[in-house]
């Protein structure tokens, strides 16, 4: 029986099929069969891409069930096209961040990074599902010098609190590469969706009064949000927070 919360199988996949560059994978291989069982239990699928060539190499089963796209047709375009309108900008910034990090690893010729955050993507029924995206970037000289990107998608509609916040992590701690639980989802929890919306409008140059008018709220409510945002961030000025969010690829 497969332990559905044991992510060591994903790492075994990466090691097993690395010499072939994740091409020509036999879906009847025992590793793949075990992974299919695990991902069926977890409502997941993944793809592996060459982050330098920006090309998807292999996609596992269940992409049809989760995003309505056949494995052989999956590309980064489909995620941009199916992202919730409120998440598109953050998804675009995240993609730019991944490209930059991959280039840094490639130049250094060593290292790895783990990224974890949540987005809303359109599902086959036409609604939107909350998806935890866990990405693993790593440099390798085998079978050729490049940086591979392993991207795991997990349906987390069961986690009701996710509708009110954005989880975010980037770093080298692989303990965060696990099936989502309460502790993981609280890691890097930054701001509510409303607070992010206000931060984006501030960054665009709008005043509290203009933001209030746009969001159909009172200026007092907007100023309360601004105070809460600064308190959460530990910053003295909103401009410092905006700078940090841009550096992180969130704004």
Residue pairs with C-beta under 8 A, 6 or more apart in sequence:
2 9
2 34
2 37
2 38
2 41
3 38
4 38
4 41
4 42
4 179
5 42
5 178
5 179
6 38
7 177
7 178
7 179
9 31
9 34
9 35
9 38
10 35
10 46
10 150
10 152
10 177
12 31
13 31
13 32
13 35
14 48
14 136
14 138
14 148
14 150
16 29
16 31
17 25
17 31
17 58
18 140
18 142
18 143
18 148
19 142
19 143
20 143
21 50
21 57
21 143
21 144
22 48
22 57
22 58
22 148
23 57
23 58
25 32
25 58
26 32
27 33
27 36
27 61
32 60
35 60
36 60
36 61
36 62
38 44
39 45
39 46
39 60
39 61
39 62
40 62
42 154
42 179
43 62
43 66
43 154
43 155
44 62
44 66
44 152
44 153
44 154
44 155
45 59
45 60
45 61
45 62
45 63
45 65
45 66
45 71
45 152
45 153
46 59
46 60
46 150
46 151
46 152
46 153
47 56
47 57
47 58
47 59
47 60
47 63
47 71
47 74
47 150
47 151
48 56
48 57
48 58
48 59
48 148
48 149
48 150
48 151
49 55
49 56
49 57
49 76
49 148
49 149
49 151
50 57
50 146
50 147
50 148
50 149
51 98
51 99
51 102
51 137
51 146
51 147
51 148
51 149
52 102
52 103
52 106
52 146
52 147
53 146
54 76
54 99
56 74
56 75
56 76
59 71
59 72
59 74
60 71
61 71
63 69
63 70
63 71
63 74
64 70
64 71
64 124
65 124
66 121
66 123
66 124
66 129
66 131
66 153
66 155
67 74
67 78
67 79
67 82
67 121
67 122
67 123
67 124
67 153
68 82
68 122
68 123
68 124
69 78
76 95
79 91
79 119
79 121
80 88
80 91
80 92
80 95
82 121
82 122
83 91
83 119
83 120
83 121
83 122
84 119
84 120
84 121
84 122
84 128
86 120
86 193
86 197
87 119
87 120
89 200
90 119
90 166
90 196
90 250
91 119
93 249
93 250
93 251
94 115
94 117
94 249
94 250
96 249
97 115
97 248
97 249
98 115
98 135
98 137
98 149
100 249
101 113
101 137
102 137
102 147
102 149
103 147
105 111
105 112
105 113
105 137
105 138
105 139
105 147
106 139
106 145
106 146
106 147
108 139
109 139
109 141
109 145
110 139
111 138
111 139
112 136
112 137
112 138
112 139
112 172
113 136
113 137
113 138
113 170
113 171
113 172
114 134
114 135
114 136
114 137
114 169
114 170
114 171
114 172
114 173
114 174
114 176
114 177
115 133
115 134
115 135
115 136
115 137
115 169
115 170
116 132
116 133
116 134
116 135
116 167
116 168
116 169
116 170
116 176
116 177
116 184
116 187
116 188
117 132
117 133
117 166
117 167
117 168
117 169
118 130
118 131
118 132
118 133
118 156
118 162
118 166
118 167
119 130
119 131
119 133
120 128
120 129
120 130
120 131
121 128
121 129
121 131
122 128
122 129
123 129
129 155
129 157
130 155
130 156
130 157
130 159
130 162
130 163
131 153
131 154
131 155
131 156
132 153
132 154
132 156
132 167
132 180
132 185
133 151
133 152
133 153
134 151
134 152
134 154
134 176
134 177
135 149
135 150
135 151
135 152
136 149
136 150
136 151
136 152
136 177
137 147
137 148
137 149
138 147
138 148
138 150
139 145
139 146
139 147
140 146
140 147
140 148
154 179
154 180
156 162
156 180
156 185
159 180
159 185
161 185
162 185
163 193
164 192
164 193
165 189
165 190
165 191
165 192
165 193
166 189
166 190
166 191
166 193
166 196
167 184
167 185
167 186
167 187
167 188
167 189
168 188
168 189
168 190
168 248
168 250
169 176
169 187
169 188
170 248
176 184
176 187
178 184
190 196
190 232
190 250
191 199
191 229
191 232
194 225
195 225
195 228
195 229
195 232
197 215
198 211
198 215
198 222
198 225
198 226
198 229
199 229
199 238
199 241
199 242
199 245
199 251
200 251
201 210
201 211
201 214
201 215
202 211
202 226
202 238
202 242
203 242
203 251
206 214
208 219
208 222
208 223
208 226
209 219
211 217
211 222
212 218
212 219
212 221
212 222
215 222
226 238
229 238
229 241
230 236
230 237
230 238
230 241
233 240
233 241
233 244
235 241
235 244
242 251
245 251
